Amino acid sequence: MFKKRHLLSMREFSREEMDSVLETAASLEPFARGKRSDMLSGKILALLFFEPSTRTRMSFETAMKRLGGSTINLGSAEASSIAKGESLADTVRVVGGYADAIVIRHPKEGSARLAAEFSPVPVLNAGDGAGHHPTQTLLDLYTIKKERHLEGISIALVGDLKYGRTVHSLAYALSLYGAEITLISPPTLRMPDQIKSDLSSRGTIVREASDLGEVMGSIDVLYVTRIQKERFPDPVEYNKVAKSYRITPESLQQMNQGLIVMHPLPRVDEISPEVDMTSHAVYFKQSFYGVPVRMALLKMMLEDEGGQEQ
């Protein structure tokens, strides 16, 4: 299903394929917690990160090593031949000769698809500007499935919905599970019209609001995103919306008891640290779940027949 396949956008996934990844991730979670595996012994994963990353980069490294494989890392672009003017296409051609798969994060939308055109090995998109972040979406789905349920949930996506690639990908995926989606953002950071149109064409119920109070008590999942300063061409415009929403224990008192609060991290000040101690907070679990999910993807893409477990 995923053998030697590029992973660029959630639009290319069927529900059956997503379910397969989630089921495989569940079977691999014991290995993510330390059980030994040699499933990908001898395999090498290349990490090309042209933007800062903590969770995505380190969870891919962890996933590969938990499966018995190894990683190579481009490091900073300034320390590579990119600083000499080498094109992304040439970098990918070269690195593809050293590794069995490439994980790429790049500030320009469409960069992962460009890399896939030139790569001799599978490319996994770890974020391309304001475009897509499919592996984040899969770990988000895994989190929702583990902590609540996936079918027919009511979810509010809050914060930067214009530049937030995590919510773009997640909205597409949830449309295949009959979700009701409420979009909450400042007027200047609304979800792009094309995405809303695509969701509606799939039969997804999509609502828009500007105030969290409008959905209090009626949602299962509150998915909060950071206002992304680095995506704003004008710092003045960023400052106008920087503190639009803040989740506190007091605001959560009006929510239903089983609500879970998610965040792709890093957070700035959109979720109060006091929320961490409540039963609603699952964002650190969410971060951990990136390991078994990325293990599942790597296994499904790279494992040879007769892969060994110990």
Residue frames relative to the residue before (quaternion, step in Angstrom):
aa qw qx qy qz dx dy dz
M 1.0000 0.0000 0.0000 0.0000 0.00 0.00 0.00
F 0.8113 0.1770 -0.0751 0.5521 3.59 1.00 -0.88
K 0.3672 0.7694 -0.4694 0.2299 3.58 1.28 -0.05
K 0.8630 -0.0213 -0.0343 0.5036 3.57 -0.78 1.14
R 0.4902 0.6822 -0.4141 0.3504 3.60 1.22 0.34
H 0.4535 -0.6491 0.5337 0.2971 3.57 -1.12 0.68
L 0.1853 -0.7557 0.6184 0.1102 3.56 -1.19 0.64
L 0.0573 0.8669 -0.4833 0.1077 3.55 0.03 1.34
S 0.8161 -0.0131 0.0725 0.5732 3.61 0.96 -0.82
M 0.5296 -0.6284 0.4659 0.3280 3.58 -1.12 0.65
R 0.5361 0.6287 -0.4122 0.3841 3.61 1.17 -0.34
E 0.6753 0.5019 -0.2797 0.4624 3.57 1.24 -0.49
F 0.6097 0.5662 -0.3404 0.4379 3.59 1.31 -0.02
S 0.2909 -0.6943 0.6245 0.2081 3.53 -1.15 0.69
R 0.6378 -0.5049 0.3915 0.4302 3.57 -1.24 0.27
E 0.6152 0.5557 -0.3496 0.4364 3.59 0.98 -0.77
E 0.6671 0.4964 -0.3011 0.4668 3.58 0.96 -0.85
M 0.6445 0.5082 -0.3264 0.4689 3.59 0.97 -0.79
D 0.6436 0.5186 -0.3223 0.4615 3.58 0.95 -0.87
S 0.6330 0.5407 -0.3301 0.4450 3.56 1.02 -0.78
V 0.6471 0.5047 -0.3174 0.4752 3.59 0.98 -0.82
L 0.6737 0.5031 -0.3032 0.4484 3.60 0.89 -0.91
E 0.6492 0.5067 -0.3161 0.4711 3.58 1.02 -0.76
T 0.6531 0.4988 -0.3149 0.4749 3.57 0.99 -0.81
A 0.6222 0.5433 -0.3363 0.4523 3.59 1.02 -0.79
A 0.6425 0.5223 -0.3247 0.4571 3.59 0.96 -0.84
S 0.6711 0.4933 -0.2999 0.4651 3.59 0.99 -0.80
L 0.7158 0.4429 -0.2477 0.4797 3.60 1.17 -0.57
E 0.4367 0.7285 -0.4571 0.2640 3.60 1.18 -0.22
P 0.6129 0.5373 -0.3781 0.4389 3.68 0.96 -0.62
F 0.6524 0.4962 -0.3163 0.4777 3.60 1.08 -0.69
A 0.6072 0.5454 -0.3484 0.4610 3.59 1.14 -0.59
R 0.7012 0.4415 -0.2521 0.4998 3.57 1.19 -0.53
G 0.7710 -0.4167 0.1807 0.4464 3.58 1.21 0.31
K 0.4863 0.6375 -0.4587 0.3830 3.60 1.19 -0.16
R 0.4690 -0.7282 0.4270 0.2598 3.58 -0.82 0.98
S 0.0154 0.7862 -0.6174 0.0231 3.55 -1.13 0.76
D 0.1686 -0.7632 0.6144 0.1080 3.56 -1.17 0.66
M 0.2119 0.8332 -0.4932 0.1328 3.59 1.22 0.44
L 0.8011 0.2174 -0.1091 0.5468 3.60 0.97 -0.82
S 0.1719 0.7999 -0.5485 0.1726 3.56 1.07 0.73
G 0.7967 0.2701 -0.2221 0.4929 3.56 -0.87 0.99
K 0.6106 0.5418 -0.3530 0.4572 3.59 1.26 -0.21
I 0.1935 -0.7776 0.5919 0.0865 3.57 -1.16 0.71
L 0.1633 -0.7684 0.6151 0.0673 3.55 -0.97 0.98
A 0.2326 -0.7757 0.5747 0.1183 3.59 -0.83 1.04
L 0.1972 -0.7806 0.5879 0.0792 3.55 -0.94 0.98
L 0.0122 -0.7866 0.6156 -0.0455 3.57 -0.58 1.23
F 0.0924 0.8100 -0.5667 0.1188 3.57 -0.11 1.30
F 0.1264 -0.8097 0.5729 0.0140 3.52 -0.47 1.32
E 0.6913 0.3146 -0.2497 0.6006 3.56 1.38 0.15
P 0.6154 -0.5532 0.3960 0.3980 3.60 -1.16 0.48
S 0.0895 0.7790 -0.6162 0.0733 3.56 -1.15 0.68
T 0.1598 -0.7532 0.6271 0.1176 3.55 -1.13 0.70
R 0.7731 0.3910 -0.2078 0.4541 3.57 0.43 -1.25
T 0.6970 0.4774 -0.3026 0.4413 3.59 0.74 -0.98
R 0.6862 0.4794 -0.2938 0.4615 3.57 0.82 -0.96
M 0.7314 0.4392 -0.2603 0.4520 3.58 0.74 -1.01
S 0.6446 0.5034 -0.3463 0.4595 3.62 1.04 -0.61
F 0.6078 0.5172 -0.3577 0.4849 3.61 1.10 -0.57
E 0.6366 0.5131 -0.3277 0.4734 3.59 0.97 -0.81
T 0.6631 0.5076 -0.2965 0.4634 3.55 0.91 -0.95
A 0.6489 0.5306 -0.3169 0.4438 3.57 0.91 -0.96
M 0.6795 0.4912 -0.2983 0.4561 3.57 0.85 -0.94
K 0.6990 0.4654 -0.2763 0.4674 3.58 0.90 -0.89
R 0.6079 0.5423 -0.3555 0.4583 3.61 1.07 -0.61
L 0.7051 0.4323 -0.2544 0.5013 3.57 1.18 -0.56
G 0.6249 -0.5909 0.3232 0.3948 3.57 1.26 0.25
G 0.5686 0.5939 -0.3841 0.4201 3.59 1.28 0.07
S 0.3597 -0.7115 0.5519 0.2446 3.56 -1.28 -0.22
T 0.2990 -0.7563 0.5576 0.1660 3.57 -1.29 0.29
I 0.1383 -0.7179 0.6675 0.1414 3.50 -1.37 0.40
N 0.2183 -0.8088 0.5436 0.0518 3.54 -1.01 0.87
L 0.4709 -0.6808 0.4906 0.2721 3.56 -0.86 1.01
G 0.2980 -0.7317 0.5477 0.2752 3.58 1.01 -0.81
S 0.7496 -0.3512 0.2637 0.4951 3.57 -1.15 -0.44
A 0.5816 -0.5962 0.4265 0.3527 3.54 -1.10 0.74
E 0.6190 0.5749 -0.3384 0.4145 3.58 1.09 -0.73
A 0.7107 0.4403 -0.2507 0.4881 3.57 1.19 -0.57
S 0.6528 0.4911 -0.3117 0.4852 3.59 1.28 0.11
S 0.7007 -0.4610 0.3341 0.4301 3.57 -1.30 -0.02
I 0.4523 0.6624 -0.4613 0.3793 3.59 1.27 -0.10
A 0.6232 0.5469 -0.3338 0.4485 3.57 1.09 -0.72
K 0.6696 0.4725 -0.2912 0.4936 3.59 1.25 -0.38
G 0.6565 -0.5329 0.3052 0.4380 3.57 1.29 0.03
E 0.3868 0.7263 -0.4924 0.2835 3.60 1.21 0.15
S 0.4452 -0.7027 0.4925 0.2559 3.59 -0.94 0.88
L 0.6316 -0.5195 0.4123 0.4016 3.54 -1.27 0.40
A 0.6244 0.5535 -0.3377 0.4355 3.58 0.98 -0.84
D 0.6928 0.4657 -0.2866 0.4702 3.60 0.87 -0.89
T 0.6138 0.5445 -0.3472 0.4540 3.57 1.03 -0.77
V 0.6768 0.4920 -0.2886 0.4654 3.57 0.90 -0.93
R 0.6196 0.5383 -0.3450 0.4553 3.60 0.99 -0.77
V 0.6813 0.4926 -0.2837 0.4612 3.56 0.92 -0.95
V 0.7040 0.4661 -0.2755 0.4596 3.56 0.75 -1.07
G 0.6113 0.5663 -0.3443 0.4326 3.58 1.09 -0.65
G 0.6319 0.5237 -0.3279 0.4678 3.55 1.24 -0.35
Y 0.6835 0.4778 -0.2752 0.4783 3.56 1.28 -0.32
A 0.7984 0.2920 -0.0962 0.5178 3.58 1.11 -0.67
D 0.5234 -0.6345 0.4828 0.3006 3.53 -1.37 0.25
A 0.7764 0.0005 -0.0130 0.6300 3.59 1.28 -0.29
I 0.2509 -0.7603 0.5860 0.1244 3.55 -1.26 0.55
V 0.1557 -0.7313 0.6561 0.1024 3.54 -1.06 0.88
I 0.0215 -0.8276 0.5603 -0.0258 3.59 -0.70 1.03
R 0.0292 -0.7317 0.6800 0.0367 3.52 -1.17 0.80
H 0.0532 0.8040 -0.5815 0.1120 3.54 -0.82 1.06
P 0.5286 -0.6728 0.4135 0.3115 3.63 -0.98 0.73
K 0.6848 0.4904 -0.2965 0.4502 3.60 1.15 -0.43
E 0.4595 -0.6737 0.5091 0.2755 3.57 -0.86 1.00
G 0.7754 0.3118 -0.2508 0.4885 3.56 -0.90 0.94
S 0.4722 0.7042 -0.4276 0.3134 3.58 1.27 -0.16
A 0.6411 0.5237 -0.3372 0.4484 3.61 0.98 -0.76
R 0.6470 0.5072 -0.3219 0.4697 3.58 1.02 -0.77
L 0.6186 0.5255 -0.3365 0.4774 3.57 1.07 -0.72
A 0.6436 0.5244 -0.3204 0.4562 3.57 0.94 -0.89
A 0.6512 0.5350 -0.3136 0.4374 3.58 0.97 -0.85
E 0.6119 0.5675 -0.3500 0.4254 3.58 1.10 -0.63
F 0.7746 0.3538 -0.1703 0.4958 3.57 1.09 -0.69
S 0.5968 0.6125 -0.3605 0.3723 3.58 1.21 -0.40
P 0.3683 -0.7254 0.5342 0.2299 3.61 -0.97 0.80
V 0.7299 0.3257 -0.2070 0.5642 3.61 1.32 -0.10
P 0.6812 -0.4951 0.3269 0.4289 3.63 -1.18 0.34
V 0.2148 -0.7566 0.6091 0.1023 3.55 -1.14 0.82
L 0.1421 -0.7672 0.6214 0.0714 3.55 -0.96 0.94
N 0.3416 -0.7548 0.5309 0.1782 3.55 -0.71 1.13
A 0.1101 -0.8039 0.5839 0.0268 3.57 -0.61 1.19
G 0.7623 -0.2846 0.1455 0.5628 3.55 1.24 0.54
D 0.0286 0.7908 -0.6095 0.0475 3.56 -0.69 1.12
G 0.8026 -0.2357 0.1073 0.5374 3.54 -0.06 1.33
A 0.7612 -0.2905 0.2562 0.5201 3.55 -0.84 -1.03
G 0.4322 0.7436 -0.4190 0.2912 3.57 1.27 0.33
H 0.7927 -0.2828 0.2528 0.4771 3.58 -0.28 -1.25
H 0.0769 -0.7603 0.6443 0.0311 3.53 -1.30 0.50
P 0.0865 -0.8814 0.4599 0.0645 3.59 0.64 1.12
T 0.6631 0.4960 -0.3474 0.4400 3.62 0.92 -0.68
Q 0.5808 0.5478 -0.3711 0.4742 3.60 1.15 -0.51
T 0.6398 0.5300 -0.3245 0.4522 3.57 0.97 -0.84
L 0.6694 0.5020 -0.3117 0.4503 3.58 0.89 -0.86
L 0.6679 0.4569 -0.3215 0.4918 3.61 1.00 -0.66
D 0.5850 0.5506 -0.3705 0.4662 3.60 1.16 -0.48
L 0.6468 0.5066 -0.3103 0.4782 3.58 0.97 -0.86
Y 0.6390 0.5285 -0.3190 0.4588 3.56 0.98 -0.85
T 0.6405 0.5284 -0.3118 0.4618 3.58 1.02 -0.85
I 0.6676 0.4956 -0.3016 0.4666 3.57 0.87 -0.94
K 0.6551 0.5156 -0.3099 0.4571 3.57 0.96 -0.87
K 0.6879 0.4830 -0.2807 0.4634 3.59 0.98 -0.87
E 0.7850 0.3809 -0.1723 0.4571 3.57 0.88 -0.97
R 0.7757 0.1331 -0.0986 0.6090 3.62 1.20 -0.42
H 0.5257 -0.5438 0.4550 0.4700 3.56 -0.29 -1.33
L 0.4677 -0.7068 0.4580 0.2682 3.58 -1.13 0.52
E 0.6818 0.5307 -0.3040 0.4014 3.55 0.89 -0.92
G 0.8876 0.0226 -0.0273 0.4592 3.55 -0.88 1.03
I 0.3044 0.7676 -0.5208 0.2164 3.59 1.03 0.61
S 0.3193 -0.6792 0.6157 0.2401 3.52 -1.37 0.31
I 0.0137 0.8286 -0.5539 0.0801 3.56 -0.54 1.20
A 0.2020 -0.7451 0.6217 0.1327 3.55 -1.12 0.72
L 0.1855 -0.7539 0.6237 0.0912 3.56 -0.86 1.05
V 0.0726 -0.8521 0.5160 -0.0494 3.56 -0.47 1.26
G 0.7304 0.4472 -0.3291 0.3977 3.55 -1.07 0.79
D 0.8068 -0.2085 0.1977 0.5162 3.54 -0.88 -1.04
L 0.0179 -0.8357 0.5478 -0.0364 3.56 -0.03 1.29
K 0.5710 0.5878 -0.3760 0.4325 3.58 1.28 -0.15
Y 0.8008 0.2595 -0.1166 0.5271 3.58 0.77 -1.05
G 0.5658 0.6541 -0.3672 0.3423 3.60 1.23 -0.36
R 0.2631 -0.8050 0.5119 0.1441 3.58 -0.14 1.27
T 0.5859 0.5860 -0.3849 0.4065 3.60 1.10 -0.55
V 0.7064 0.4469 -0.2746 0.4753 3.59 0.91 -0.86
H 0.5637 0.5750 -0.3935 0.4436 3.60 1.13 -0.51
S 0.7089 0.4527 -0.2603 0.4741 3.56 0.79 -1.03
L 0.6620 0.5265 -0.3139 0.4313 3.59 0.92 -0.91
A 0.6340 0.5403 -0.3389 0.4373 3.58 0.94 -0.81
Y 0.6417 0.5147 -0.3246 0.4668 3.58 0.95 -0.83
A 0.6806 0.4972 -0.2979 0.4481 3.57 0.85 -0.94
L 0.6822 0.5017 -0.2963 0.4416 3.59 0.86 -0.93
S 0.5628 0.6059 -0.3920 0.4031 3.58 1.16 -0.50
L 0.6525 0.5118 -0.3106 0.4646 3.59 1.19 -0.48
Y 0.7042 0.4259 -0.2524 0.5090 3.57 1.30 -0.15
G 0.5664 -0.6536 0.3629 0.3467 3.57 1.20 0.45
A 0.2952 0.7870 -0.4951 0.2198 3.57 1.13 0.59
E 0.2871 -0.6712 0.6454 0.2246 3.52 -1.35 0.45
I 0.1248 -0.8356 0.5349 0.0042 3.56 -0.57 1.20
T 0.1016 -0.7638 0.6353 0.0509 3.55 -0.91 1.01
L 0.2223 -0.7860 0.5704 0.0861 3.57 -0.81 1.07
I 0.0029 -0.8081 0.5870 -0.0489 3.58 -0.61 1.14
S 0.2638 0.7626 -0.5410 0.2370 3.55 -0.51 1.18
P 0.5889 -0.4926 0.4614 0.4446 3.59 -1.27 0.11
P 0.6559 -0.5398 0.3475 0.3971 3.62 -1.09 0.58
T 0.7065 0.4696 -0.2750 0.4525 3.60 1.00 -0.74
L 0.7355 0.3843 -0.2222 0.5119 3.59 1.27 -0.18
R 0.2539 0.7973 -0.5081 0.2041 3.56 1.10 0.68
M 0.6350 -0.5125 0.4208 0.3963 3.52 -1.29 0.47
P 0.5457 -0.6279 0.4348 0.3446 3.63 -0.90 0.84
D 0.5844 -0.6261 0.3967 0.3302 3.57 -1.00 0.89
Q 0.6200 0.5618 -0.3499 0.4213 3.59 1.02 -0.75
I 0.6609 0.4941 -0.3100 0.4721 3.57 0.98 -0.81
K 0.6425 0.5153 -0.3239 0.4656 3.59 0.95 -0.83
S 0.6479 0.5173 -0.3143 0.4625 3.55 1.00 -0.82
D 0.6446 0.5198 -0.3140 0.4645 3.57 0.99 -0.87
L 0.6536 0.5152 -0.3149 0.4564 3.58 0.95 -0.85
S 0.6589 0.5106 -0.3034 0.4616 3.57 0.93 -0.89
S 0.6489 0.5238 -0.3182 0.4509 3.57 1.02 -0.79
R 0.6559 0.4858 -0.3001 0.4936 3.57 1.25 -0.42
G 0.5594 -0.6267 0.3752 0.3918 3.57 1.29 0.00
T 0.4354 0.7042 -0.4531 0.3305 3.58 1.27 0.26
I 0.3878 -0.6899 0.5618 0.2410 3.56 -1.01 0.86
V 0.0160 0.8028 -0.5920 0.0689 3.58 -0.58 1.19
R 0.0446 -0.7820 0.6217 -0.0062 3.54 -0.86 1.06
E 0.2136 -0.7618 0.5935 0.1477 3.57 -1.21 0.45
A 0.0335 0.7781 -0.6255 0.0474 3.55 -1.10 0.77
S 0.3247 -0.7367 0.5528 0.2149 3.56 -1.24 0.29
D 0.7369 0.3580 -0.1884 0.5417 3.58 1.30 -0.23
L 0.4921 -0.6748 0.4735 0.2799 3.55 -0.86 0.99
G 0.5864 0.6166 -0.3574 0.3850 3.56 1.11 -0.69
E 0.6057 0.5889 -0.3508 0.4040 3.57 1.17 -0.51
V 0.7641 0.3383 -0.1961 0.5130 3.61 1.18 -0.41
M 0.3482 0.7569 -0.4915 0.2537 3.59 1.26 0.04
G 0.8408 0.2182 -0.1651 0.4671 3.55 -0.92 0.91
S 0.7392 0.4266 -0.2363 0.4644 3.60 1.19 -0.20
I 0.6801 0.4727 -0.2943 0.4769 3.60 1.22 0.08
D 0.4315 -0.6891 0.5279 0.2455 3.55 -1.30 0.51
V 0.7987 0.1531 -0.0347 0.5809 3.56 1.09 -0.80
L 0.1287 -0.7478 0.6475 0.0709 3.54 -1.01 0.92
Y 0.0739 -0.8112 0.5799 -0.0144 3.58 -0.40 1.28
V 0.1070 -0.8330 0.5428 -0.0063 3.55 -0.29 1.34
T 0.0981 -0.7951 0.5959 0.0561 3.58 -1.00 0.80
R 0.5455 -0.6045 0.4873 0.3155 3.50 -1.30 0.53
I 0.4151 -0.6255 0.5812 0.3141 3.57 -1.16 0.58
Q 0.2847 -0.8343 0.4565 0.1201 3.55 -0.37 1.28
K 0.3234 -0.7924 0.4931 0.1561 3.53 -0.09 1.35
E 0.6761 0.5356 -0.3002 0.4073 3.57 0.96 -0.89
R 0.6519 0.5164 -0.3203 0.4536 3.60 1.22 -0.32
F 0.6099 0.5827 -0.3510 0.4064 3.60 1.24 -0.34
P 0.3753 -0.7274 0.5235 0.2367 3.61 -0.79 0.94
D 0.7707 0.2708 -0.1332 0.5612 3.59 1.21 -0.56
P 0.4078 -0.7355 0.4856 0.2386 3.65 -0.51 1.14
V 0.5949 0.5732 -0.3660 0.4284 3.60 1.09 -0.64
E 0.6591 0.4998 -0.3056 0.4716 3.56 0.98 -0.84
Y 0.6157 0.5358 -0.3486 0.4608 3.59 1.05 -0.70
N 0.6756 0.5157 -0.3040 0.4303 3.58 0.85 -0.94
K 0.6031 0.5792 -0.3535 0.4193 3.58 1.16 -0.56
V 0.7969 0.2896 -0.1249 0.5152 3.59 1.09 -0.71
A 0.3877 0.7905 -0.4342 0.1903 3.58 1.30 -0.21
K 0.8056 0.2124 -0.1061 0.5429 3.61 0.97 -0.74
S 0.1474 0.8444 -0.5012 0.1186 3.54 1.02 0.85
Y 0.8129 0.0957 -0.0150 0.5744 3.59 0.98 -0.82
R 0.0261 0.7766 -0.6290 0.0244 3.54 -1.11 0.76
I 0.2378 -0.7753 0.5737 0.1148 3.55 -0.70 1.12
T 0.0121 -0.7959 0.6035 -0.0463 3.56 -0.79 1.09
P 0.6605 -0.4795 0.3682 0.4453 3.62 -1.21 0.22
E 0.6268 0.5456 -0.3374 0.4423 3.58 1.08 -0.70
S 0.6729 0.4852 -0.3087 0.4652 3.59 0.91 -0.83
L 0.6551 0.5261 -0.3122 0.4434 3.58 1.11 -0.64
Q 0.5221 0.6492 -0.4122 0.3688 3.60 1.20 -0.33
Q 0.6780 0.4819 -0.2861 0.4757 3.55 1.18 -0.53
M 0.5746 0.5931 -0.3725 0.4236 3.58 1.30 -0.13
N 0.5917 -0.5497 0.4201 0.4137 3.58 -1.23 0.25
Q 0.6621 -0.5807 0.3177 0.3515 3.54 -1.12 0.76
G 0.7319 0.4399 -0.2401 0.4617 3.59 1.02 -0.74
L 0.3656 0.7557 -0.4777 0.2590 3.59 1.26 0.08
I 0.1461 -0.7525 0.6305 0.1218 3.57 -1.11 0.70
V 0.2601 -0.7460 0.5974 0.1373 3.54 -1.11 0.82
M 0.0761 -0.8040 0.5897 -0.0085 3.55 -0.75 1.13
H 0.0187 0.7679 -0.6399 0.0208 3.55 -1.26 0.49
P 0.4258 -0.7189 0.4772 0.2722 3.65 -0.80 0.89
L 0.3056 -0.7738 0.4894 0.2614 3.59 1.32 -0.36
P 0.5298 -0.1338 -0.8353 -0.0606 1.57 -2.23 1.12
R 0.3492 -0.6983 0.5757 0.2429 3.53 -1.22 0.50
V 0.3206 -0.7023 0.5949 0.2240 3.54 -1.27 0.39
D 0.7525 -0.2944 0.2065 0.5517 3.58 0.23 -1.25
E 0.4048 0.7438 -0.4509 0.2821 3.58 1.26 0.38
I 0.7392 0.2076 -0.1798 0.6150 3.60 1.28 -0.23
S 0.4200 -0.7108 0.5099 0.2416 3.56 -0.70 1.09
P 0.5472 -0.6232 0.4399 0.3445 3.65 -0.98 0.75
E 0.5805 0.5947 -0.3748 0.4109 3.59 1.14 -0.53
V 0.5757 0.5896 -0.3750 0.4245 3.60 1.19 -0.49
D 0.5390 0.6571 -0.3915 0.3527 3.59 1.16 -0.63
M 0.7180 0.4676 -0.2425 0.4549 3.57 1.04 -0.78
T 0.5710 0.5932 -0.3885 0.4138 3.59 1.24 -0.06
S 0.6083 -0.5664 0.4151 0.3700 3.56 -1.27 0.35
H 0.5737 0.6164 -0.3687 0.3936 3.59 1.26 -0.32
A 0.6585 0.5642 -0.3093 0.3904 3.58 1.04 -0.82
V 0.0540 0.8020 -0.5928 0.0496 3.59 -0.72 1.06
Y 0.4062 0.7696 -0.4416 0.2183 3.61 1.24 0.03
F 0.6457 0.4791 -0.3545 0.4774 3.62 1.08 -0.41
K 0.5783 0.5239 -0.3649 0.5079 3.59 1.17 -0.51
Q 0.6160 0.5638 -0.3241 0.4446 3.54 1.00 -0.92
S 0.6531 0.5123 -0.3082 0.4649 3.57 0.95 -0.87
F 0.6525 0.5016 -0.3148 0.4727 3.61 0.96 -0.83
Y 0.6438 0.5531 -0.3342 0.4098 3.59 0.92 -0.88
G 0.5059 0.6410 -0.4232 0.3925 3.59 1.23 -0.22
V 0.6184 0.5629 -0.3532 0.4195 3.59 1.10 -0.59
P 0.7222 0.4097 -0.2938 0.4736 3.67 0.61 -0.91
V 0.6281 0.5324 -0.3508 0.4460 3.60 1.05 -0.66
R 0.6949 0.4414 -0.2845 0.4913 3.59 0.90 -0.83
M 0.5599 0.5568 -0.3853 0.4775 3.59 1.17 -0.44
A 0.6482 0.5281 -0.3174 0.4474 3.56 0.93 -0.91
L 0.6701 0.5011 -0.3028 0.4563 3.58 0.87 -0.93
L 0.6751 0.4906 -0.2994 0.4625 3.58 0.88 -0.93
K 0.6346 0.5242 -0.3258 0.4652 3.58 0.97 -0.81
M 0.7020 0.4792 -0.2730 0.4506 3.57 0.83 -1.01
M 0.6965 0.4696 -0.2704 0.4704 3.59 1.12 -0.62
L 0.8407 0.2944 -0.0783 0.4478 3.55 0.93 -0.96
E 0.5539 0.6500 -0.4142 0.3149 3.59 1.07 -0.49
D 0.3581 -0.7002 0.5779 0.2178 3.53 -1.03 0.86
E 0.6120 -0.5175 0.4287 0.4170 3.54 -1.23 0.35
G 0.7899 0.2835 -0.2171 0.4985 3.56 -0.97 0.87
G 0.2569 0.7739 -0.5300 0.2328 3.58 1.22 0.50
Q 0.3400 -0.7880 0.4915 0.1478 3.57 -0.93 0.94
E 0.1476 -0.7387 0.6499 0.1008 3.53 -1.23 0.69
Q 0.0970 -0.7874 0.6052 0.0659 3.57 -1.13 0.61
